Amino acid sequence: MPSTSTGRPGPDDVVEAARRARRLVGAVLSPADSLGSCEEWATALGELRALADVVEAAEAEVAVRLAAIEPLVLETGELVETHRAPGHVSLDAPSIVSGVLGMTAVHAERWVRDAVRRVADGPEGTGTETGLGALHLAMAQGRLDGYRAGVVAHELEEVPAQVASTVLEAVDAYLGVEDAPRLRRRVRRVLARISPDLLRQRAVRARAASSLRRWVDEPGTDTWLGTFPSEEACRAWATIDALAQRLVADGSCEGIDRARARALTDLVTGSATIDLRVHVVTVVPGGAPDDEVRPARSAADRRPDDLVAVHGAAPGEPVLVARDWLERAVAATSSRADHLGRVVVDSSSGALVPVGDTGADAYRPGAVLVRLVRARDGRCRFPGCHVAARFCDLDHVVAWPAGPTAASNLVCLCRRHHRTKQRPGWAVTLHPDATTTWVDPAGRRRTTEPLDHRPVVLPDTGLDADPPPRPPGAAPSDARHSALEHRLEHGGPPQPSRGCGVEIHRPRGRPPRPLVVDLAPHHRRRRSTPPASPPF
């Protein structure tokens, strides 16, 4: 509500202003049939970017206000909200933000933290000083977007507030004109000049914290992201590239990018012993809806290159693997024991549902029940969280002993979201099909789903798309270089399309107004008085 004592805008004023701005801007953002010069459209684009920067700054301020609210249960049982000083972050604030802005849990954590560091920059010499207030001011002035502000803030992550403030004073003139990589380099140069020890300490920590991460990307592929000490990376890359060149030369791979990926996995798997555990789930006839039942294929029709969806290779994400690889993995398993008990696949959600009573009379679940719930959920069941189930707590949705220790009352929750669930204002329901419905203190409802174990097979029909034919006269692709390198080297300039709008513009300040000629296709609007002859 608006603050009558200070005259400052309250939440309702922000909501009304945002809706009014959306209506106003939306009314003029239909430029498809409009014409203008390159300079004019560039100016329009810049003004819209400045508007977006101002909105991002306002978003950060609102998020800081929201994060400072802590619920309090009075002795009478009444739930009230207390407002702490800006800079305080309540435990569940990122979880609320993730629902409002459609972010993952990890992204919301970082976003709220970065917003607080920029917005809640306290007075000089106080414990709340961060030195990053200039970044928020630049955003509020429309000179800096959130991404570049985040890049600069990351470079000043562990820098003392006074040093950060000094660095920002030195680079302030470049915030509105340089792209993110140039700003990053500039901040590092200034920091190296002001306090080289801080930059060195950061480099030492980064080298010690080198890591390798992976996630599911395109269907049937993973993406790996690694950071390594530079000298180690140099030797490893030289080894990978040398092997990749041999794979291209002997015809094992067509392009250098694919060859490098193959070289990496060959080098890794050739130096390790892998113990693989495979859980096979059989779907009985009639267990899936009619529109999901596919005709059974005989063994003769099954091809090694069929792609089959499996779970467990990444937290909560199914991946597509070749059938021959899966069959070899199943054949190589040493144990045939049923580790999950008797289960069926739910026809609506694809969840693993136990057959019979799998519960326990005690607070802690048994080993079979633990394996079943982790296999069913695959990850933390909080909306937007992707922490693997093996790192999660098994939480009673309805607290024990009021709720049983059974699959119908247990979900996987990471430790942070386990604590968030216990905060006032949060509610969660676990449905019979293993989907969960969450309600946050703002009243927003979100749903999470278990792993879908319904069978998905993409058969090899022999009709996979071949590479597009090479245009006449085009140079053959050089497999020793990446596709990007080849396009940059051999790609010609873009060709003009048919039916384009042509405009002739005289320099600004020189009358008359620009002469505009519309050569648009026939379905576009034509001007009533076209020029007598083409202006070129």
N, C-alpha and C positions, 0 to 999 in steps of 0.2 A: 504494500500500500504506500501511497505517497507520504513522505515525512512532512507533516505540517509545521514542525518546530524548526527544521533546517531549510525547508523549501527544496530539498534535493529530490530528484525523481526516485520513486519506489518501483517495485517489480511491475505493478500494473501500468505505470507510465512507460517502462521499457517495452512491455508487451505491445501497448498501443502504438508506440513510435515505430517498432519493428514492423508491425502489420501495415501501418500507413506507408512506410518506406517501400515495402514489398509491392503494395498496390501502385505506388507512384512510379517506381522503377520498372515494374512489370508492364506498365501501360506503354512504355516507349521502347521496350526491348524486343521489337519485332522488325529487325532491319533487313529481312530477306528481300523485300521488294524496294529497298531504298538504295540510292546511289550517292556516292561521295568520293572525294579524292583519298589517296593513300594517306596523306597527312591528316585529313579529317578523321578517318577511321582509326588511325594510330592514336590521335588525341582522345577519341571516345574510349578506346581500349584502355589507355592510361588512366582516365578518370574512373572507369569502372574498377580497375585494379586498386586505385586509391580508396574507393568506397569499400571494396572488400577488405582492405587492410584496416580501415577504421572499424568495420564490423568485427573483424577478428580481435581487435583490441578490446572492444566492448564485450565480446564473448568471454575473454579472459577475465575481465573485471567482474562479470556476473558469476563466473565459475568460482572466483576467489570468495565472493560473498556467500555462495552456496556452501563451499567447503568449510566455512567458519561456523556453520550451524551445528550444534550438538544437541541431540534429544536428551531430555531429562524426565525421569519418572518421579513424580512427587509422592510424598507419603500417602496421599489420598488415592493414588493410582492414576492420577491424571498425567497425560503425556504432554509436555511443553517443549518448546525449542529455545535454547539459549544461544546467543550470538557472541562468539569470541572475536578477538582482534584479527584483522586481516593478516593472513599468513598461517593461521591455524588450519589444519586439514583433518577433518573428521575421518574415521576409519572407512565409512561407506560412501564418502563423497565421490571418489572415482567410479564406484559401481553405479551410482545414480547418473553421473555424467555419461557413462558408457551407454546407458539406455536412451538418454535424451539425444545424443549425437551419433548413435549407431556405431560406436567404436568397439574394438576388442578391449578386454579387460586390461591387457598390458599397455595398449595405446592410451587408454584413458588415464592410467596411472601416470604415465610420462607427461601427458598433456596437462593434467592438473598440476603436477609438480612444476613444470616449466612456466605455467601461467602464474603460479604463486611467486616464483623467483623473479619474474618480471614486474608484476603488478604490486606485490607487497614489499617493495624495496623501502626499508625503514630509514629513519634519519641517520646521518653519518655518525659513526661511532657506537651505534646501538646494536643489540644482538640480532635485530631483524634486518639489518642492512645487507643487501646482496650485491649492490653495485650495478644491477642490470636494469634500473629504472629507465635509462635512456633508450633501451630497446622498446619498451612499452610506449614511451612518448613518441618514438619514430613511427610506430604502428598507428597510434592514435592520430598522428598528423598525415597519415596516408603515404608515408615514404618507404615503409618496410612491411613485407608480408610475413606471415607466421613461419613459413619454412625457413627463410633466410635468418629470421630472428632466432629460430631454433638452432641453426648452424652456428651462429655467433655465440649463443648461450652455451652450447656444448663445448666450444673451444675454451670458455671461461668457467667450466664446470667446478673445478676445485681451486680456483684462483681467489685469493682474499678480496673482499668487497672493494677496498680502496684501489687495489691494482686493477680490478675489473672496470671500475669507473674511469680510471685513467686511460685504459685501453680504448674504451668506448668514446671518450673525448677525442682520441687521436683518429679514430676511423669514422666519426660521425658524418663527415662530408661525403663518405663513400657508401653509406647505407642505402641511399635511394637510387644509386646508379650502377652498382656492381652486382654481378651474379654471385650465387652461393660459393662456388669454388674460389673465386677471386677474393671474396670477403674472408673466407677461411684462411687463405694464404696471407692476407694482409694482417689479420688478427695475430697469426702466429709470428709474423715478422716483428710486429710491435711488441708482443709479449716477450720475444727473444731479446729485444733491445732493452726492455724495462726490467725484466726479471728472468734471465736465462735459466736460473736454477729451477724455477717453477716448470718451465717447459721441459727441462731434462727429467725432472721427477715424474712428470706425466708420461714421457716416453718410456721410462723404466717400468712404470706400472702397466702401461699398455702392452709392452712386450711380455711382461710376466703373466698378463691376463689373456694372452692369445687364445683363440677358441675356434671351434668348428661347429656350425649349426646346420640343420636341414629342415625342410618342410615340403609338403606335397604341392606341386605346381600344376603344370599342364597334365591332362589325363595320361597316366602311365609314366610320369616323370617326377623326379625330385629336384629341388634346388638346394645347393649347398652354399653356405656363406662362411668363409674362413678368414681369420686374421692371424698372421704369423710374423715372428721376427724377420726382418728384411733379409738377413743373410741366409736364414733357413729357407725362406721362400725362394730366394734366387737359385739355390742349388736344387730344390725340389722342382721348380718350374723348368729348369734346364733339362732335368731328367725326364720329366713328362713330355716336354716338347720334342726331345730327341726320339723317344719311343713313338710319339704321335707321327713324326715324319716318316718313320719306318712303316707304320701301319698304313699311311697314305701311299707310300711307294709300292708296297706289296698288294695293294688293292683291298685290304681289309676294311678300310673306311674311305668314304668318298671325299669328305671335307676335313680340314684341320681341326675345326671346333669339335666335331664328333670324335675325331681321333684322340684329342687331348682328354676328353671325358673317358673314353675307353682306356686310354693309357693309365689314367689315375686309378680307376677301379681295378684294372689288372695288377697294378703294382701293389695296391692295398690288399686285395684278396689273396694274392700270391704269397703274402708274408704273414698270414694269420690263419688260425684254426677257428672255425665258426660252429657253434652249437645252436641249431635252429629248432624251435618248438612250434609245431603246427597243430591247431585245433580244427578238426573237420566237423562242420555242421551239416547235417542231412535234413532237407526239407521234405516232409512227407506229402504225398499227393493230397490236394485239396487244402493245403495249409496257406495258400496265397490267394488273393483276389483273382477273379477270372481274367482281368485285363493285364495281369502280371505273369500269368502262366505261359511259358514258352514251350513249343513242341520239343519233346525229348530228342536228342541227337544220338544216333548210334555211335559206337566206338569207332567205326570206320569213318564217320563224318567228322569226328573231332580232329582238329589240326593242331600241330605243335604251336602255331603262332596265334591261336585263339587267345584273346585277352580276358582274364578272369579277375573280378574284384575281390580283394582280400583286405582284412583289417589287421592292425597291429604293427604295420611297418612305420606308422607315424601316429602321434596322439590324435585319436578321434577322426582320422581321415582315411577313407578307403583308397587303395591304390590298385592300379591295373598291372598285372604281371602276366607273362606268357604262360600258357598252359603247360608246356613241357618243363619249364622251371618249377612250377608248382608241383607237378607230378613227381619230379625227382626229389623235391624237398619232402613230400609225404613219404616216399619210399625210403628215404634216408633216416626218418625218425626212428629212434631206438625203442620208444615206449608206445604202446597202444592203449594205455590206460585212459579212461574217461575222466579228465580232471575237473569237469564242470558239473558233473551229475547229469541227470536226465533233463534235457531242455527241449523246448520247441521254439519256433520263430513266430512272433506275433505277426498276424497277417496285415495289420494296419501300419505298424511302426517298424517292423523288422527287428524288434528287440528280442533278446534271448529271455525266454520265460521259463522258470523251473517247472517241472512236472512233479507234483506232490509237495509235501512240506519240507522246505529246506531251512526252516528257521531254527533258532536256538533259544533255550530258556534263560540264557545269561545275557549280559550286556555285550560282551565281545562275540562277534560272529566266528564260526568255524572256518577252517581253511578252504573247504569246498565252496562255502557261501561267499567268502572273500574273492576267490577266483572268478566266480560267476558274476558278481556285481561289477568287478573291474572289467571283465570281458564285455559285459553288457553296456557299460557307460563309456569306456575307452578314454575318458578325459574328465576334468572337473565339469560338473553339470551346471555351474553358474553361467548365465548368458555372457557370451563373448570370451570366456576363459578357455584356454587350450592346454592347460597343464595336464600332462599324461596321468592316467589313472594310477599308475604305480607310485606316483609321488603324492597321492591324495589321501585324506582321511575318509573312512566310511562313516557317514553321519546318519543318525536316525532322523528322518523327516519329522515324525512325531516322537518327541523325547521319550526314551525308555524310562520307566516300564509302561507308561501309558501306550506307547507304540511298540510293536514287537521287533525283535531282532530277526528280520526276514528280508528277502529280496524286495518285497512289496513296500518296505519302509526304509530302505537303505539307498543312499546315493553317494557318489564320489564327489568330494569337495576339497579343493586345495585349502591349506590352513587359513589363508586370508579370507576366503569366501565362506569358510566354515564359521569364522568369527563374524563376518558380515551378516550371515543368516540369523545370528543371535541378537542382532541390534534391534532396538524398538522400531516398529514400522515395517519390517520385512516379513513376508509370508511366502511359503512355498508349498506346493501340492504335488505329490507323486501319483500319477494316474495309472490305472491298470495296464496300459500299453507302454509303461515306463517313460512316457513324456513327463516333463515337469513344467509347471506354471509358476512363475515368480511375480510377485507384486512388490514394488519398491515403495519407500515412504512418500514419493510423489504421486502414487496411484497408478503408475504405468505397469502394464502387464507384458511379460515376455515369456516365451516358451523355448525350452531346449529339448532336444530329442536324443534318444540313445543311438548307438551304432546300428545301422540298418544291415542286418545279416541276410536279407533276401538275396538269392543268387542273381548275379549280374554277369553275363557272358557276352562278349562281343566277338562273334565268330569270324574267322578268317575266310572270307568268301572269294578271295582271289581278285577282288576288285579295288584294292587299295590304290589310291591316286598315285600315278607316276609323276616324277618331276616335270614341271612345265617345259614344253619344247623351247629350245633356244631360238630367239628371233633371227631371221635371215641376216647374215653379215655380222652377227654378234660374236665377240671373242669367246672362246671356250672358258669355262670357269677354272680358275687356278686353285686346285685343291690344297696347295701349300699355304694359302692365306684364308682368313675367315671370310664369310659371305659379306660382311660389312666392308672389309678392306677391298674386296673385289668390286663391290658396287661403287665405292668411292673412286676407285681407279678407272673403271671402265664405263660407269653409268653416264649416259648423256644428259643434257638439260631436259627438264620437263617439257612435254609438247603441249601446245595450247589446245583446249577442248573446243568442240564445236558449239556454236551459238553462245557467244560470250558477250557481256556488256562492255562497251568501250567508252571511256571518258577522256576528254581532253581538258586539262587544267592549266590555267595560266598562273604565274607566280602570285602569291598573296599580295594584296594591296594594289593590284593593277586591274582596274575595271576593263571590260564588263565581267560579270560572274562567269564561272566555268561553263563551257559549252558541253553538254552531256548528250551522248548518242547511245541509244539503247539498241544493241544488237542481240537481245535475249532471244531464246527459243520462242516458238509460236505460242506456247502455252502461258508465257509471261505477259504481263501488262505492257502495252505499247503506248508511247506518247502520241498525243493527238497531232502534233505538227513536227514530224521528223525533218531533219535537214535535207536540202535538195540533193546533196551528193555526199558520199562518205568523206569524213574529215581526215583522210590519210592518203 
